Amino acid sequence: MELLSVIVPIYNVEPWLERCVRSILGQTYGNLEILLVDDGSTDGCPALCDRFGEEDPRVRVIHKKNGGLSDARNAGIDMASGTCLAFVDGDDWIDAGMYEAMMGALAKEGADLCACSYKRIRRDGVLDPSTGKRTVWEGQGMLEAFLLELDEYQIQNSAWNKVYKRELLGELRFPKGKLYEDIVFTTKLLSRVQKGVYLDQAFYNYVVDRDGSIMNLGIKKSIFTDQIPAYEEKEAFLRSIGRDDLADVHRYFFYKRLLIYYRALAASEGPEQRKYRAWIRQRLKRDEKDMERVYGCRGASRNEYRKMRIFLRSATLYCLMMELNERLLLPIKTRGNGKGLPGGR
C-alpha cells in the first residue's frame, strides 16, 4: 500500500474541524499521513490540531504564520512524505471508503490521477448526483473532459476531490495570495496526466452555504481581481502547450460566465456594479471579432451565440429577454413537459 499524504489547510474552522479530521482518521485505507496545516488560526484550531497529533501517530501538525489557503497547501506539499497526495478542506468531511476506492482505482488502472464526485451539503438538504460509473482516459482525455464541463464528470477546479501521484506535481504549486487558486493549478496538473480515472461516487461532503465560506460570497470584487485573471492565465497556458482548440472551449465557457455575472450585477445599482458591468461590455465588445470562431468550438451552443449577439447589440435588451424567458416561457415549457406536476413523467 502506497503512503497517501492528506493535507488539511486550516484557518478558523473550529466548529467543523473535529468532524473533518475524524473522517480522515476513520478511512478504511490505512496507510495515511495526515498533515494538519494551521495557517495562523486565531480560534481554538491550533489546540485541536495538537490534540489530534498527540492522539494518532499518523497526524503531523504544522503551525505557521497566516499566508492564505494556497500558502497552507504548499506548506503541506513541501512537508509530505507520501507517494500520493490529497487535500481536504477543514470545514468539509469525507466518507470512510473514499481513499480506499481512489487509491485502488489508481493502482488498478495504472493512473496518475483519480477524481471523484461529491455531495453538496446545504442547509435545506443534500444533493448527490452520482451514478457509480467509472471512466478512464488516456493522454489528455481527462483534461478535455474537464474543459468541456460535461455534467456527467464533476472533475472541477477543486483540489479536494482528487488523489494524484506525487511525481505528477513536480515543481507545481498553488499561487500564493490569490483566491480561485485551483483554476490554473488544476489545468496544469491535468495537462500532465497520461492516464486519469474518474469515479462518479460522491465520497466528498462539500459544504456549499456555510456562513463566511469563500464560495458563499456572491459577485464580489475578487471575481474581477482574482478569478478572471486566473481564467485568462488558464487560456494562455492552454495555447502555450499547443491546445488552441481547448483554449477556445475554455473561452466559450468564460463568455457564458461573463453574461451570468452581468445579470447578477444588473440586479443592484451602485458605482462598483456599474464599473464591472461596463468592464464586461467592453471586454466582450473587444472580443467580438473572435466570437464566430469561439462559438464554433467543440461543445458550443449556437443558441448561446444568439444570446451573445443580442447582448452585443444591447445589454439591456439581453437582460429583458432573459428575464422574460425565466418568468414566462420557462414555466410554460416546464408545465408542457409535465415536470413538477402530480403524476408528471
N, C-alpha and C positions, 0 to 999 in steps of 0.2 A: 504494500500500500504506500503510495507516494504521500509525502508530507504536504498538507494543504495549509497555507497561511491565510487566515481570515482576519482582515484588517477592519477595525471598527473606529472611524473618526468620531470623536465625542466632544460636544460643546453644549453645556447647559441643557441636557436632556434627562435630568434626574428622574422625573416621573415615569419614564419609559425604559430606562437603561437596564433595570433588572430583568424585565421581560425579554429584552433583546439578547442580553448575554446568556441568560438561561436557555434560550432557544438554540444558541450555538453550542453551549456545553452539552446539550441533550441530543446532539446529532448522532445518528447511527453510524456515520463514518468516523472511526475512532482516531485516525492519525492526523490530528489537528494541532495547529499552533494558532493561538488567538491573541492578536495584538490589539490591546485597548489603547488608543492614542488620545489622551486627554489634552485637548487643544486649548489649555488655559481656562478651563471651566471655572466659573465663579459660584457655582451652586455645590451640591453635595456629590457631584460626579467623581472628583478626584479620590475621595474616601471610598466610594463604591468600587472604583477600579482597583484600588489597593486591596480591598477585601476580597474581590474575585481572584486577584493574584495570589493571595495567601491560601485561598480555598482549593485552587486547582493548579497543578504544575504546568498545564498546557497554556495558561494565561500569562502573557508578558505585558507589563504596563509601561507606557511611555508618557511621561509628563513633559509638556513643552509649552513655551510661550505661544499665545494665540496668534495663529497665522492664517486661519481660514481653512475651509474644507480641503482644498487642493493640497495645501502645505501639510495638513494632517495625514492625508492619504499617502503623500510622498514620503513622509517620515516613516510610515508603516512599511512601505515598499522597501525602503533602504535597510530596515531592520529585519525584514522577513527572511526566514531560513528555508521555506518550502520550495519545492519544485513547481508548485501550482499556487495561484493567488486568487482570492475572492474578497469582496467587500460587503459589509452590511452597515447601513446607517443606524445610528444609535437609538432612533425612535421607531424603528421597524422591528420585525422579527421574522424568523424563518421556520418552515415545517421541519420536523425531525429527520425526514428522509431526503432532504434537499441535496446535501453534498454526497451522500452515497450514490444517488441516482446520477448526478452530474459527473462525478469522478468516474463512475462506472461507464458512462457514455463516452467520456474522453478515452478511456482505456480500450473499450470495445471497438470504437471506430478509428482509433489511432489519430484522434483530432487534436488540434491546437487550442480550440476554444469551444466551450459549451455555454449556451444561453438557455434560459427558461422563461416561462410565462410568470405572471404574478397576479395576486389578488389585490384589488383596490379596496381599501378599508375606509369606509365613510361613516359618518355619524348615523346615517339612515340605513345602513346595511353594507353588505359585502358583494362586490362584483367579481365573478370568476368566469372568464370566457374560455377557459382552456378546454381542449378536446382530448388530450393524451397522445396526440400524434408526435412522431419523431421525424425530423428531416435532417438530411446530411448533404452538405455542399462541398464540392471540390473547388480549388482555386479561389477566385474572388466571388464565387456564387453567394456566399453569406453577405458580403459587402453589398452586392447588388440587391438582395432581398431587403436588407436594412434601408437602403436608399430609396427603394420603391415604396416603402412604408405600407406594405401589404398587411391587411388586418389580421391574417392568419399567423403572422410572425411578429410577436412582440419583442423584437430584438432590442430596440430602443437605444437612446444615447447612454442610458444609465449604466453605472459601473456595477451596481449591486445585484443584477440578475445574471451574472456571468462568472464562470470559472475558466481560467486560462493558464497555459504553461508559462512559467516564469521567463523562459528564454524568448518567448514571443514579445515580451515587453522591451527587453534590451534597455536602451537609454531613455525610452519614452517615459515622460512624467506628466502629471496634471499641471496646467498653467496656474501658477501661484497668484493669488489676489484677484481672481476672476470668478464671477458667477457663471453658471452654464458651462462649467469646466469639462463636462463629459463630451460635449459636442465634437470637438476636434480630436480629443484623446481617443474616443471610440472609433471614429472614422479611420484614424491612422492605425489603430490596433487591428481592426477588421481587414484593412488592406494587406496586412502581413499574414493573414490566416491562409494556410494551404488546404486545410480541411476543417470545417466547422460543423457543429451539430446543434440542433435546436430541439428542446423538449417542451412541447406545449402542455406543460404541467405547472400549475400555479403554486410553486413552493414558497415563493417570497410574499410576505404580507406587507404591502406598501400603504402607509397611512397618508391618504390624499388630502384631508382637510383639517389636519391639526392646526390649532391657532398658532400663528407665528412661523409656519412652515414656509420655506422659500417658494414651494410650488403652490402656495395659497395666497399669493400677494397680488394677483391680477396683473393688469397692464401697468408696469412701473417703469421708471427711468432706466433701470438695469436692462430692460428689453433692448433699448437703443444703445446703451453704453457697453454692454457685455454680450448679449445674445446675438444681436445682428452682426457685430464684428466677428463673432465666432462662426456664424453661418458663412460669412464671406471668406474667412480663412479656410473653412472646410471646402468650399468650392475651389479656391486657389490650390489647395493640396490635391484635390482630385484631378485638376488639369495638369499639375506638376508630375503626376505619375502616369500621364497619358490616357486618362479616362474622361475625355471631354463628354462622352455620352452620359456618364453618370453625373458629371458636373451639371449638365443641363437638366437631368432628372431632379437633382437637388435644387436647382434654381426654380424649377416648376413649383415644388412644394414651398419654397421660400416665398414666391409670389402669392400663393394661397394664404400663407400666414400673414403677409403684409395686409391683405384685404380683410382678414379676420381682425387684426389689430386696428385697422382703420375704423371698422364698425364699432368696436369696443370703445375707442377714443371718441367717436362721434356721439356716444350716449351721454357724455357730460361735457360741459363747457369750462374753459379755463385756459390760461396762457400756455401751460405745458401741453395740454391736449391739442390746442391749435398748432403749436410748434411741431409736434410729432406728426399730426395729420398732414401738415404742409411738407414735411420731410418725406413721408410715404408717397404723396402725389408727385413730388419732384423726382424721387428715385425711380418710380415706375415709368414716369414720362421719359426719363433719361434712357431707360432700357427698352423703349418701345420698338426700336429697330431690331432687337433680339427676340421679340415675342413670337414671331412666326416659327422660328427655329425651336425655341424652348417648348412651345405648346405642341410641337410635333414630335417630342421625345417619347420614348417608351413609357407607357403608363399614364400619359397625359390625357385629359378630357377636353374635347373640343367645346363642350358646354362651359368649362371653366375659361376657355379662351374668349367665348362670347361675353361672359361676365366681365373679364378684364377689359375688353374693348369698350363696353358700356362705361366702366369706371374711368377709363382714359378720356372718354368724351365728357363725362360729368360724374364726379364722385357723389354729388347729391342725388342724382337720378339713380345711381347704383344702389345707394343705401335705401332709397324709397322702394326700389324694385325688390330688394332682398327682404325688406320688412313686409311688403305685400305678400310675397311668396310664403313667408313663415306664418303670417297671421291668417291668410285666407286660403291660398292654394294648397299648401301642405296638409292642413287639416282635412280638406276635401278629398285629396288623394288618399289619405290615411283611412277615412271613412269608406271610400270606394273599395279599398283593399280588404275591408273587414277587420282591420287591426284596431285593437283597443275596444272592440265591441263584444258583448257577451256571445260566446259561441263562434266568434270570428276565427277564420283559419288563414 
